[in-house]
Amino acid sequence: MIHAPANYVGVYLQKGKGKWECISYHDSCWRSDGVGRFLFEVRDDLSFHFMALYKVMGTMDIVEKITDAICVVTLTEEQLAEFAKIRANKYK
């Protein structure tokens, strides 16, 4: 999940049902420190899945499939407070 209510952007991963981990919370380097690092760490899995999709679908169809998977949600006050706690634990 990418959460950007203001200048800082939080990048969170869901680790099981209801368990989240903050992998980055920055104003600018969230792309490299958060998203980029995560994509690098799972590159073998992504490469495998993308190559399998590419053989069946083609490049533009893969981009469309990924875009369709994006979901925008409004967080409740309770969820915002929980993500603030998760973030605070990471940056103690």
C-alpha positions in Angstrom: 0.0 0.0 0.0 1.2 3.5 -0.8 -0.2 6.2 1.5 0.6 9.8 0.8 -1.6 12.2 2.7 0.9 15.1 2.5 4.6 15.6 1.7 5.7 12.2 3.1 4.9 9.0 1.3 4.5 5.7 3.3 5.0 2.4 1.7 3.5 -0.6 3.5 3.4 -4.3 2.9 0.7 -6.6 4.2 2.4 -9.6 6.0 -0.6 -11.8 6.6 -4.1 -10.9 7.5 -4.2 -7.6 9.2 -0.4 -7.4 9.7 1.3 -4.5 8.1 5.0 -3.5 7.8 6.2 0.0 7.0 9.1 -0.4 4.5 9.6 3.3 3.8 8.3 6.7 4.9 10.1 9.5 3.1 9.4 12.7 1.2 11.4 11.8 -1.9 13.3 8.5 -1.8 10.3 6.3 -1.1 10.5 5.2 -4.7 14.0 3.8 -4.3 14.1 3.0 -0.6 10.5 1.5 -0.4 9.1 0.4 -3.7 12.4 -0.1 -5.5 13.9 -2.1 -2.7 10.8 -4.3 -2.4 10.7 -4.9 -6.2 14.4 -5.8 -6.2 13.9 -8.2 -3.3 11.1 -10.1 -5.1 12.6 -9.7 -8.6 12.9 -13.5 -9.1 9.2 -14.0 -8.4 8.1 -11.0 -10.4 10.3 -12.1 -13.3 8.8 -15.5 -13.3 5.2 -14.3 -13.1 5.8 -11.5 -15.7 7.5 -13.9 -18.1 4.6 -16.4 -17.8 2.1 -13.6 -18.4 4.2 -12.2 -21.3 4.1 -15.5 -23.2 0.3 -15.5 -22.9 -0.7 -11.8 -23.0 2.0 -9.6 -24.4 3.5 -6.4 -22.9 0.6 -4.0 -23.1 -1.8 -6.5 -21.7 0.5 -7.0 -18.7 0.5 -3.2 -18.1 -3.2 -3.2 -18.3 -3.5 -6.1 -15.9 -1.3 -4.4 -13.3 -3.2 -1.1 -13.7 -6.5 -2.9 -13.1 -5.1 -4.3 -9.9 -4.6 -0.8 -8.4 -7.3 0.0 -5.9 -7.8 3.4 -4.2 -9.4 3.4 -0.7 -10.1 5.9 2.0 -8.6 5.0 5.3 -10.6 5.4 8.5 -9.2 7.3 11.5 -8.5 4.0 13.2 -6.5 2.8 10.2 -4.6 6.0 10.0 -3.7 5.7 13.7 -2.6 2.1 13.3 -0.3 3.0 10.4 1.1 5.9 12.4 2.0 3.3 15.2 3.6 0.9 12.6 5.6 3.8 11.2 6.7 5.0 14.6 8.0 1.5 15.5 10.1 1.4 12.4 11.7 4.8 13.0 12.4 4.6 16.7 
